Amino acid sequence: MRKNFLQIFMVIGACALLAACSSAPECPTFETSGKTLAPKKATSRPYQIKGVWYYPQPYFEYEEEGVASFYGGGDVFHGRPTATGETFDKNGLTGAHKTLPLPCMAEVTNLENGRQIQIKINDRGPFPPGRLLDVSRRTAQLLGFEGKGLAKVKIRTLVPESLALNNIDPSTVMVAEVASPPAEALSIPEREPPIVMAALPTLPAEVFEETEEKLVVAEALPLPSPPPSSPPPSPSKPEAPPSTGIFVDVGAHQTLDEAKMLSQQLDQFSDSPKQPVKNRGPKPYVVRLGPLPSMSIANQVLDQLTGAGHLMSRIVIHR
């Protein structure tokens, strides 16, 4: 009798286990070939909200357009812990995303007015249908949609900044390869890594700007000529543009000469320094105005530029 009872108990337990497994959907397979893998943390586990399962992606690279909202307008969330355990500050530059690895750095652009800002993603959400991103109240103010509540935005993760945020040495980051054939079928020797393993992380903008300054100095050097009686003073190296503050980036040019020409035409819009800088994109050069003394001044400059036909203008905030 005891043996029969034990068998019945085991059958019931097995049925319950099968029912539990069938209730949760299978975890999706992520294509991680050529991607920078994020460290596995508690926030990397799948989770369920109102019957919907969410699966955080295992890599940092991400870019998407969608609708952004903001939270923390009152005191409901202010001071509460985020998904990473940090305290939510409605006046901080942070955001929430359903599946990005936490924490990470992202660049958010308001596609309706051109404003752009870098924030830290350290929370989960938003969960209403049709929402891509939740940002703090202060971020919504700087992006210019606090009054509307919603805005069409583009979010792009910043991989080098995200690695630094997680204290990861870029030289130690492994790039995954999916569905590799058996070693004996490869024409490449087994000890040599596949080509995709050699992908390098994107360099931060500051590196490009420093290289650009060297190019400007090289173009300013005079051609060889007989030594004059009194040698002229050597050309001074242009000062490096400030790395923090509020700026307005204007234009998108293929060459540095085009950006220089535009820089000479922008004196009427602001007394702040104007300098061509390297920018990510198919047309890599823009003219950067700033730093500007306040956000209101930056808005005025942006309005004047767009009114004068410089539609490729946006506010950039570096902290």
Summary of the structure (lengths in Angstrom):
residues: 319
radius of gyration: 26.1
end to end distance: 73.6
largest distance: 116.4
contacts: 853
relative contact order: 0.11
helix: 27%
strand: 25%
